[in-house]
Amino acid sequence: MPHLADRAFAATFKHVFTFSLLYEDSEVDNRVLELDPRSRVLAVSGAGCGVAGLLAAHPARIDAVDTNPHHLALAALKVAAARRMTSHGEFYQLLGRGRHTDPARALQPLMTVLPAWIGRYWRAHHRRFRDNLYAEGLVGTFQRLLRQKVGVDADFLRTVQALPPAERLARFEPIFASLRRWWPMRALVNTPLFLLGVGVNFEQRRRNLRASRSESMMNVVTAQFERLVRTDLETNWFVWLCLTGEFNHDHPDAVPPYLREQSHKLSLVAPTRVGFHRASLQELLADGTPGQWSHFSLCDVLDWMPAPAQHRLLHRIARVGGPGAVVLTRSVEDACVVDRVGLSDRFERVEPTSTLASELERTRLYGRVNVYRVVSGA
Ligand SMILES: C[S@@+](CC[C@H](N)C(=O)[O-])C[C@H]1O[C@@H](n2cnc3c(N)ncnc32)[C@H](O)[C@@H]1O
């Protein structure tokens, strides 16, 4: 039954614009992937902050893949803007503040380097930048509702971020308690609409509940809020966006790395060739040839799959990547996926890198951020 539900989920999810922001800490990716000018990366795009962030390392090639055209088109826009908008001020206005007085004019020159369907997409959707890109999409809509209920502003965040974690938690506790009691939240949080809106399919929901030893997503969500409050709030762009609808524009590092001035400078001169593939990772890998990619950045798509599908995907990666290839993957669980699906003869987990990455990941959504190296492709 979960397989059927997840097939319906995948069929629906690929038509829905869910994310404007990648809910993964791409600062961690840049740190652990160790790309160089010979690297060829196959990366699941999601909202594209991670893909755009890879440009600064000047890999030879990036292939961004996603089944959801909304997310892939946004990723392509972020990449094109990082490479072509020479003014950091204008680039930041568009994608840091998420708004532009004349988005049609700003986007038009970027489209000349992108596939035709992406040009058509943005001609139809440029109004997303009229008010605030980050209030758009299903996640943006949920967060808007949450903000209306919670009523927290940037001044509140600035005040609490200076407090020690225990005091911070005490300031947030009444807010969490009111959310737990709030009937629309209680009604919504266990529905398929909520899962669609936060990009968690039924398989990953099951993993989330198992990891948190709970029967309700409400407990998963509140535990995550509590973990988030303990992070460095000043630079946690996920918290700022959720609670204020904006990044913390006072701090240059409180945005995904691709938006930072230094990274933008490097992106402007990146020699990297970038392809955008509206397909599944499985399809792209099935056609892949040995040695085609040296790095595989999977977001958390393995969490969306049952164990046999995880096995097939990792098996293909080992074949296509060959010895030395690197795989970056996130999971809401602590378990080592390679051990669980019986592929520890093909992959080794890179340590202490994986443990460090898991600790650094500031979304606090994942139990583990793991880096694996292929030891045998055959
Ligand atoms: C797995 S989702 C989950 C949310 C993710 N953690 C984020 O922050 O965006 C990320 C992206 O993966 C895409 N996706 C899921 N399964 C895929 C697959 N098998 N092949 C390609 N893309 C996939 C979704 O369309 C979505 O855009």
The ligand as an SDF file (V2000), in Angstrom:
LIG
                    3D

 27 29  0  0  0  0  0  0  0  0999 V2000
   13.4410   14.7180   -2.4220 C   0  0  0  0  0  0  0  0  0  0  0  0
   12.6940   16.3380   -2.4890 S   0  0  0  0  0  0  0  0  0  0  0  0
   12.6820   16.7090   -0.7860 C   0  0  0  0  0  0  0  0  0  0  0  0
   12.9400   18.0520   -0.3030 C   0  0  0  0  0  0  0  0  0  0  0  0
   14.3980   18.4520   -0.2090 C   0  0  0  0  0  0  0  0  0  0  0  0
   14.9890   18.0500    1.0400 N   0  0  0  0  0  0  0  0  0  0  0  0
   14.5060   19.9480   -0.4160 C   0  0  0  0  0  0  0  0  0  0  0  0
   14.9080   20.6600    0.4500 O   0  0  0  0  0  0  0  0  0  0  0  0
   14.1800   20.3890   -1.5090 O   0  0  0  0  0  0  0  0  0  0  0  0
   13.8450   17.2770   -3.3850 C   0  0  0  0  0  0  0  0  0  0  0  0
   13.6110   17.2180   -4.8880 C   0  0  0  0  0  0  0  0  0  0  0  0
   13.8300   15.9130   -5.3670 O   0  0  0  0  0  0  0  0  0  0  0  0
   12.9980   15.6880   -6.5010 C   0  0  0  0  0  0  0  0  0  0  0  0
   12.9340   14.2410   -6.6840 N   0  0  0  0  0  0  0  0  0  0  0  0
   12.3930   13.3190   -5.8680 C   0  0  0  0  0  0  0  0  0  0  0  0
   12.6230   12.0710   -6.3250 N   0  0  0  0  0  0  0  0  0  0  0  0
   13.3370   12.2150   -7.4710 C   0  0  0  0  0  0  0  0  0  0  0  0
   13.8890   11.2980   -8.4070 C   0  0  0  0  0  0  0  0  0  0  0  0
   13.7660    9.9970   -8.2450 N   0  0  0  0  0  0  0  0  0  0  0  0
   14.5470   11.7990   -9.4660 N   0  0  0  0  0  0  0  0  0  0  0  0
   14.7010   13.1250   -9.6360 C   0  0  0  0  0  0  0  0  0  0  0  0
   14.2070   14.0410   -8.7750 N   0  0  0  0  0  0  0  0  0  0  0  0
   13.5390   13.5960   -7.7080 C   0  0  0  0  0  0  0  0  0  0  0  0
   11.7120   16.3810   -6.1280 C   0  0  0  0  0  0  0  0  0  0  0  0
   10.9570   16.7100   -7.2830 O   0  0  0  0  0  0  0  0  0  0  0  0
   12.2120   17.6180   -5.3890 C   0  0  0  0  0  0  0  0  0  0  0  0
   12.3160   18.7270   -6.2440 O   0  0  0  0  0  0  0  0  0  0  0  0
  1  2  1  0
  2  3  1  0
  2 10  1  0
  3  4  1  0
  4  5  1  0
  5  6  1  0
  5  7  1  0
  7  8  2  0
  7  9  1  0
 10 11  1  0
 11 12  1  0
 11 26  1  0
 12 13  1  0
 13 14  1  0
 13 24  1  0
 14 15  1  0
 14 23  1  0
 15 16  2  0
 16 17  1  0
 17 18  1  0
 17 23  2  0
 18 19  1  0
 18 20  2  0
 20 21  1  0
 21 22  2  0
 22 23  1  0
 24 25  1  0
 24 26  1  0
 26 27  1  0
M  CHG  2   2   1   9  -1
M  END
$$$$
